[in-house]
Amino acid sequence: MALGNVLTMTRMPLAKLLKEVGLTLTYNAAVGLFLTAVTSYSLETNLVYTQFIGFSIYGAVRGSCLLFDQPRPDWVNAAFGIPLGGLVGFALATWVKGFTLAEVLHAHPDVALIAAATALIFGTLAVWHFHDEDRRIAAEADARAERLARTEQEALAARAELARLQAQIEPHFLFNTLSNVVGLIDTDPTAARGMLLDLTALLRTSLARSRRTDVSLAEELDLLRAYLGIMSIRMGARLAWRIDAGADVLAAHLPPLLVQPLVENAIRHGLEPKTDGGNLVIRCRRTGTAMVIEVEDSGRGFSTSGGEGVGLANVRERLKSCYGDKAAFALETNAAGGVTARLELPCAC
């Protein structure tokens, strides 16, 4: 167990003990003032007796809780502790005052009755107060534990959902790339072999990173370069691409494989259907506290794209799961043709 935990466990009971001692002291003083107002005995005498009786009752009730390993006092503890504590406290106060029990009872026969009634009434009220306070503290602790458990369950559900969404993206990319390899086997076996080797390296790195909850933008861009290198073999001169990323955003973190579906969508629906292909530009920049990632293509645009596929739908869901309303995703038609997919994320560097 860490030293900090040990110290915390030590401090908390001590703080509670000091609080209860202070309450008991105040309680006893209030009873002493009450007795001074309704009896003929002096304030000094009443305070001596109420303090000794009150603390003796407190010790007997709390001691019985410890003896029977109870978290809080109940009426059984009260039935045991009030008479015992009252008797011991009365005897101690009498001894402190310099008398014997016999002398006090002979000179002041009403003292025993007053002490017994006071101990019973105020002792019962005090035990009820401490019982209710302990129950309140226990209820708050249970509520905190329940909130923590609920938060942990929600976190596990969120991670499971992200894993499900990510698992849908990875096979989609894999099957498309393998189809490209198959397409090259007959026409260009050397290129097919090179693409397969690149794919193996890409998947090894991708799967290792997919087990993490986030990656740096620099890592994400490395994967995109590998992917675009594979697609360049498939499309040849029909695909021209570049990545522009400022040094101030390379260390920013984002969910893994978040940008790749945008690039894949741009090639699959925008550039590949065009006879002469086109250009693909990935831009990453920092704007205030946000990171903006744009995937711009000069492809065929929305008219022949066939709508939003699984990849883009998953991007939206992952953004919502990871960032809530703190992230934005938009698709825009370019003036010169093609589409720009824009991500705006909190810049966590």
Residue pairs with C-beta under 8 A, 6 or more apart in sequence:
20 58
20 62
20 130
23 129
24 54
24 55
24 58
24 126
25 51
27 54
27 122
27 126
28 47
28 50
28 51
28 53
28 54
28 55
29 47
29 50
29 51
31 46
31 50
31 54
31 118
31 122
32 43
32 46
32 47
32 49
32 50
32 51
33 43
33 46
35 41
35 46
35 50
35 114
35 118
36 42
36 43
36 46
39 46
39 114
45 97
48 93
48 96
48 97
49 89
49 90
49 93
49 115
50 118
51 93
52 89
52 90
52 92
52 93
52 96
53 85
53 86
53 89
53 90
53 93
53 115
53 118
53 119
54 89
54 122
54 123
54 126
55 89
56 84
56 85
56 86
56 88
56 89
56 92
57 81
57 82
57 85
57 86
57 89
57 119
57 123
57 126
58 85
58 126
59 85
60 80
60 81
60 82
60 84
60 85
60 88
61 73
61 77
61 78
61 80
61 81
61 82
61 85
61 127
61 130
62 73
62 81
63 81
64 70
64 73
64 76
64 77
64 80
64 81
65 71
65 72
65 73
65 77
70 77
71 134
71 138
72 130
72 131
72 134
72 135
72 138
73 81
73 127
73 130
73 131
73 134
74 131
75 127
77 127
78 123
78 124
78 127
81 123
81 127
82 119
82 120
82 123
82 124
82 127
83 119
85 119
85 123
86 115
86 116
86 119
86 120
86 123
89 119
90 101
90 112
90 115
90 119
91 101
94 100
94 101
94 104
97 104
104 111
105 111
105 112
158 321
159 213
161 317
161 321
162 213
162 255
162 318
162 321
162 322
165 314
165 317
165 318
165 321
166 210
166 255
166 256
166 257
166 314
166 318
168 310
168 314
169 257
169 260
169 261
169 310
169 311
169 314
170 206
170 207
170 210
170 257
172 261
172 264
172 310
172 311
173 227
173 257
173 260
173 261
173 264
174 203
176 264
176 268
177 195
177 199
177 227
177 230
178 199
180 195
180 230
180 231
180 233
180 234
181 192
181 195
181 196
181 199
183 234
184 191
184 192
184 195
184 233
184 234
185 192
191 233
194 233
195 230
195 233
195 234
198 226
198 229
198 230
198 233
199 230
201 226
202 223
202 226
202 227
202 230
205 222
205 223
205 226
206 223
206 256
206 257
209 215
209 219
209 223
209 256
209 257
210 256
210 257
212 256
213 255
214 253
214 254
214 255
214 256
214 348
215 253
215 254
215 255
215 256
216 250
216 251
216 252
216 253
217 245
217 249
217 250
217 251
217 252
217 253
217 254
217 284
217 291
217 293
218 250
218 251
219 256
220 254
220 256
220 257
220 258
220 259
220 260
221 243
221 245
221 250
221 282
221 284
223 257
223 260
224 243
224 259
224 260
224 263
224 282
225 243
227 260
227 263
227 264
228 239
228 241
228 263
228 280
231 239
231 267
232 239
232 241
235 267
235 271
235 272
235 277
237 277
238 271
238 274
238 276
238 277
238 278
239 267
239 271
239 277
239 278
239 280
240 277
240 278
240 279
240 280
241 279
241 280
241 281
241 282
242 280
242 281
242 282
243 281
243 282
243 284
244 281
244 282
244 283
244 284
245 282
245 283
245 284
245 285
246 284
246 285
246 286
248 286
249 284
249 285
249 286
249 291
249 347
249 349
251 349
252 286
252 291
252 345
252 347
252 348
252 349
253 348
253 349
254 291
254 345
254 348
255 318
255 322
258 315
258 318
258 319
258 343
259 282
259 293
259 295
259 343
261 311
261 312
261 314
261 315
262 295
262 311
262 312
262 315
262 341
262 343
263 280
263 282
263 295
264 311
265 309
265 311
265 312
265 341
266 280
266 295
266 296
266 297
266 299
266 338
266 339
266 341
267 280
267 297
267 299
269 299
269 300
269 304
269 305
269 306
269 309
270 278
270 297
270 298
270 299
270 300
270 301
270 305
270 338
270 339
271 277
271 278
271 280
271 297
271 298
271 299
273 299
273 300
273 304
274 299
274 300
278 297
278 298
278 299
278 338
279 297
279 298
280 295
280 296
280 297
280 298
281 294
281 295
281 296
281 297
282 293
282 294
282 295
282 296
283 292
283 293
283 294
283 296
284 291
284 292
284 293
284 294
285 291
285 292
286 292
286 347
287 344
289 346
289 347
290 344
290 345
290 346
290 347
291 344
291 345
291 346
291 347
292 342
292 343
292 344
293 342
293 343
293 344
293 345
294 340
294 341
294 342
294 343
295 340
295 341
296 334
296 338
296 339
296 340
296 341
297 338
297 339
297 340
298 334
298 336
298 337
298 338
299 337
299 338
299 339
300 337
300 338
301 333
301 334
301 337
301 338
301 339
302 331
302 333
302 339
305 339
308 331
312 331
312 341
315 329
315 343
316 329
319 327
319 328
319 329
319 343
319 345
323 345
323 346
326 345
326 346
327 343
327 344
327 345
327 346
328 342
328 343
328 344
329 341
329 342
329 343
329 344
330 341
330 342
331 339
331 340
331 341
331 342
332 339
332 340
332 342
333 339
333 340
334 340
